[in-house]
Amino acid sequence: MLKMISKPAVKLVERYLPDPYIFVLLLTIVAAAAAIAVERQTPLAVMRMWGDGFWGLLTFSMQMLLALVTGFMLASSPPVKRILQKLAGTAKSAGGAIILVTLVSLVASWINWGFGLVVGALFAKELARLVRVDYRLLVASAYSGFIVWHGGLAGSVPLTIATEGHFTADAIGVIGTGSTIFAFFNLAIVVCLFIVVPLVNRLMLPDEKDSVYVDSKLLEDAPASKERITRPAEKLENSLVLSLLVGVPGLLYLLDHFILRGGGLNLNIVNFLFLFLAIVLHRTPRSLLISLNEAIKGGAGIVIQFPFYAGIMAIMVQSGLAQSMSEWLISFATATSLPFWSFISAGIVNLFVPSGGGQWAVQAPVMLPAAQALGADISRVAMAVAWGDAWTNLLQPFWALPVLAIAGLKAKDIMGFCLIQLFVTGVIISIGLVWF
């Protein structure tokens, strides 16, 4: 049945879902028009919000670009290639490849979202070299594992409210991860998704006649050319010693960060780890630079689109539109149903504000007083916002950009399959938030 349902969904999305750049332009227009019509903002005021906020994600944009580039360089290093090839070799069929890539992505995304995005896409490419499988579904399966990130170790909402002095501490205090990430209801949701998401992806596998395959030769890396080293500069470019003199101290810094100082994972640390592992594992600066040149080709979408999303976020927050949407959705909630409506509202807001930390800043001032007034479980409401943010990423192509760049596909190629997962996972998460 899922195969029958996914076929028209894939065709519908392939026909009507525009390129992510067109998508963000349309969202900009919709957000601006809604701010004017609903919040009674003047066109001049909305234009100023948009323009002033346009560069608000520059740091995050660079972090995402580095997540793509450093992850690609790490995975293209000879030792990691051998590991991926060995793991990919355990998949003996198309169905096995779909399940394997989904599980790898789920595990990696639960650990850290940036890690999951890059590893899932790179592993999908490795599997496509060895197994004849629908490439669209394979990459969609890699991306679908991203659904668990906000319920995992790097979830920005639970980590924020577990931090001393967070911006809502005066209202709710500090809520430890034992009540959020490691709470029974959250772990139950994660376990269910680990079972259901791979199964659904496997059941969507198209028949041979409907499948789209990629020529494995197109996924092969260009053979390394061996040049005779004659100039002193070339000796430096091919120096193992130079790489180790820089790479090893970088890894020692990470040991100090985690062991001696008790630091945790964040996007900067993950990027730092990827970069210095890549420096060491590539062995020479020349090998690293060749990989960098390949990796950077896929970053154009991140560079041009993130500023537009920053502008949209500014409109949504400053006009009051995000708050109005959230207030309307929870206006008919009860203590029991508030987590569900918080989840739904977060999913809608996420289409316009695709940033976990940014979205919590928008919705916390609405959701937390409502939870206190109704006597609802605050930690469950907070996780409902977190899960809503993660949920509609299956429809919002913002986070798929690094995956698409690595895989060489367009959003329309994978989002039809993700649309089916959107409905399936939405039911599971809703039940978990209300009844687990």
N, C-alpha and C positions, 0 to 999 in steps of 0.2 A: 504493500500500500504506500509506504514511504517513497518507493521508487516511482510509483505512478504520480504521487503528489509533487515530488521534487522536479519532475520533468517539465510541467507547465510553469512552475515557479522559476526555474532556471531560464526558460525562454522569455518569461515576462521581464525578469531583471535584465537579461542580456539586451532586450529590446528598448527598455525604458530607463534604466539606471544610467545617468550620464557619467562622464569622467569625474573623478573626485574634485577636480578644479571647477568644473561647471556646477557640481553639487554645492561647493562652498560659496560660489557666487549667488546661487539661488537662495541659499540659507541667509546670506547677508541681506538680500532684498526682502525676504520674508520677515526676518527679525526687525529690520528697520520699519517696514510697513506696520507690523503689529505694535511696535512701540508707539508709533504715531496714532494708530487707530484705537488701541486698547488703553494705553497709558496717557493718552492726550499730550504726548510730547510734540514739540514743534519739529519740523524737518531740520531746522538749523541746530537744535539741541541734539538730535539724534546723530547728525553728521559730525558734530563735535565729539560726542561719546565715541563714535566709531573711529574717528581719526586719532583722538588722544589715546585710545586703547590699542591701536593697530600694532604697536611694537611691544606690547606687554608680555609676549611669550618668546622674546628673543633668546633668553637663557635656555628655556625649555626646548626651543627649536634646535639650538646647538646640541643640547643633550640628546635629543632624538636622532639627529644626524650622526652624532658620534656613536650612538647605540647601533645604528645601521652599519657604519663604516668599521668600527672596532670589532663588532661581532662577525662581520664578513671576513676581516683579516684573520681573526682567530680561527674561524672554521676552515679557512683556506690554507692554513699552515699544514705542513705534511703530517705531523702526529695526529692532529684532530681529524684530518681527512681519513686517516687509516681507521680511527675509532668509528667515525660515522659510516664508513664503508663496511666495517665488520658488523655493526649493529644493523645496517640496512640489509646486509646479506642474510639475516635471519628471517626476512619476509619472503615467503615462497610463492605468494599469490597476490593478486590485486586487493582482495579483501584483507589479507594480512597486512599489507602495506598501509591501508587506510587506518586500521586499528592501531598499528604501531606508531604512526606519525601523530595520531591524536593523543595517545597516551604520553608520548615523549613531550608533546607541547603542553599537555595538562600539568605534568610534573614540573616542567621548567617554568611555566607561567605562575604556578602556585608559589614557587620559590621567589621569582622576581619577574615582573611583567616584561621588562626590556629583554631579559635573558630568554624568556619564552618566545617572544616574537621572532627574534633572530634565529635561535636554535631550531624552532619549528620550521621556518622557511628553508633554512639550509639543509635540514634533514629531509624535507620533502624533495628537494632537488636531487639529493643523493639517492633516495629511493627511486625516483623517476629514471635514474640512469640504469637501475638494475631490474626493475619490475615494470611490466607493461600495464599501466593503470591510468584511468582518466586523470589527466594532470590538473584539471580545474578542481575536481573533488579532493584530490590529494592536497593541494595548497589550501583549499577551504577547510579541510580537516585540521591542517596545521594551525590555521588562524582560529578555528573554533575553540581550541584549548585555552585561548586567551580569556574565556568567559570566567575562569576561576580566580583571576589575578587579585581582585579586590577582596576576596575572601581568604587570601593567602598571606604569606609572611611579609609581603611588601605592600599590603593594602594601605592606601594613604589615609582613609577615614579612621580605621581602628588604630593605626599607629599615631595619628594626630591626637585622638582623645586619650591615648595612653601616655602622652608626653606632658610632663610638668609645665604649667604655665601656658597651655594651649588657649586659643582665643575664646573658647566657651567654658573654660575651667571654673569661672565664677558661678556659672549656672548649674553645671553637672559634675564638677570635680574631675578627678582623673579616673578613667575607666580602663582597667588593665585588659590585656589581650586574652586573659582567661575568661572574660565575659563577652568577648567578641570573636576573635579569630579562632580560639580554642574552645568556645562554647559548644555545647552539644548540638544545638540547632544549626550552627554554621558548619561544623564538621559533618553533620548528616547531609546537608546540602552538597558539600564538596564530594563526599563519597558517592552520592547518587549521580552527580554529574560525571564523575570518573567512570561510572558504569554505563550511563545512558548516552552520553555524547559520542563515545567511540562506536556504540551499537547503532545509533541513528546514522552516523556517517557511513558505516558499513552497509546498512540497509538502503541507503540512497545510491549505491554504486550503480551507474547506468549499465544497460546492456551493451554488448560489443558494438552494435550499429549506432548507438547514441553517444558513445564515448568519444572524447577528444584526447588524442595522445600527442606527446611532444617527442620530437626526434631526439633520442638520447645523445646523439652527436653534438647537438646544439648546446647541451648542458656540460659537455666536456670542457675542461680548462685547456687553454692554449698551451702547447708544449713549451717548456722553458728553453730559451735559446742560450747556448753556451758561447760566450764571447771570450776571446783571449784578453787577459788582463795585462795591460802595458803601462797605463798611467798611474801615478800615485793616488789620484782621486778615485780611480776604479778599485784600487786595493782597499780603500776605506769603505766604499760602497759594498764590498763583498767581505767585510771583516766580521768574523764571528766575535772577536774580542770586543769590538766596539758595541755590538748589540748587547753582550753580556754585561759590560761595564755600566750600561744604562738600565737594561731590563731587570737585572738581579736586584739592584737597590729599590726599584719600583715594587717588586714582589715582597721585599723585606718590609717596605712601608706598610703594605697590606697586612702582613703578619703582626706588625706593631699595632695597627688599627684594630684588628679583630681580637687579638690575644691580650696584649698588654693594656690597651685602652678600652677594651670591651665595646668597640664600635659595632654598628649594625650595617645592614645592606641598604643602600639607596642607589639612585640612578647614577650619580657621580662615581660611587665606589665600583659599581658594576662596569661602567665604562673604563675606569682606571684599570680594573682587573683584566678586562678584555684586551686593552691596549698593551699592557706590559707582558701578558702571556703571549700575545701575538709577536711582540718584539723578540722575545726569547725563542719561541717555537719556530719562527721563520729563519732564525739563525743569522741572517745577513740583512742589512738595511735595504739592499737591492731587491731581495725577495719580498720584503714588506712593502716597498714602494710599488712594485708591480701589482700586488694585491690591492693596495690602496687605490690605484688608478681604476681598477675594475669596480671596486666598491662604491666609489664616489659617483659613478654614472647614475646610480639609482636614487640619489638624494634630491633630485630636482623638485619632486612633489612636496617634500617636507619644507624646502627652502621657500617656496612661493605660497604655499597654502596656510602654513601656521600663522602668519600675520593676519590673514583674513579671519581665522577663528578667534584670534585675540580681539579683533574688532567686534565680532559677534558677541563674545563674552562681555565686553564692555557695554554694549547696547542692552543685553539681557539683564545685567546686574544694575547698571546705573539708572535705567528707565523704570525699574521695578517690575519688569515683565516676568522675570523668573520667579520672583516672590509671589506675584499675582497668580501665576499658574499653579504653584505649589499650594497656596492658601485655598484656592478653589477646589483642588483635588482632595484636600484633607478636611474640607468643611463638613463633609457628611460621614466622617470616620468615627469609629468607637475605639476604646482601648485595645480591643482585640484586632480590629481591622486596620488600625493605623499603620502597622508595618507594611501591609499590602499596598495601601494607597501611597505610602512614602516610596515604596519600590516603583510603583507605576509613575509617579510624578518625577522621580529621579531618572527613570528611563526616558521620559519625554524631554526633560531639561537637558539630558546628556546629548541629545541630537544637536542642540545649539551650543552647549558648553561642554565639549568632550575633554574634560580634565577632572580627574578624581578630586584633587585638593581644591581646585577652583570651584567645583560644584558643591562641595561640602561647605565652603565659605558662603555660597549663595543660599543653600537650603537649610543649614543649621539654625539660623535665626528664626525660621518658620517652624521647622519640625520639632525642635526641642521644647519650645513653650507649649506646643500642641500636645506633645507626649506628657509633659508635666501636668497640664490641665486635665487630660483624660486619664491620668494614672497609668499610662502605657509603659512598657519596658523600654527604657531609653537606649540601652545597648542594642536591643533588637531593632529599634527604629533607626539607629545609626547604621547598623549593618544593612538594613533595608535600602537606605540611600546608597551605600557602597555597592550592593548587588545591582541596584537599578542602573548605576553608572556603568557597571561592567556589562550588563545585559544587552543594552541597545548598541553596544559596539559591534554586535553582529550585523547591524544594519548601517551604522555610521562608518563610512570608509576612512575616517581620520586616522585611526590606529592601524588600519590595514596597509598604510602607505609603505612602511619598511618591508612588510612581507611581500607586497606586490612588486616592490623594486627589486628584491632579491630573486623572486620567482620569475620575473619578466612577464607578468600578467596584468590585466586591467581589473578594476573593481567589479565590473559587470560579469567577469568570468567566474567569480567565486561567490558573489553575494546571493545568488539564487539558492544555493545550498545553505548558506548561513541563515537565510530567511526561515527555512524549515527549523533549523536549530533555535532560532529566536522564539518560536512558538513553543517548542518542546521544553526548552530550558526555562522559559517564563512560567510555565505551569509548575515545574519542579521547585523553582526558587520560591514562588508564591506559597505553595503548600508548606515548604520548609519554614518560611518566615512566620506563618500563622499557626501551624499545628505541631511542628516538631518541638 
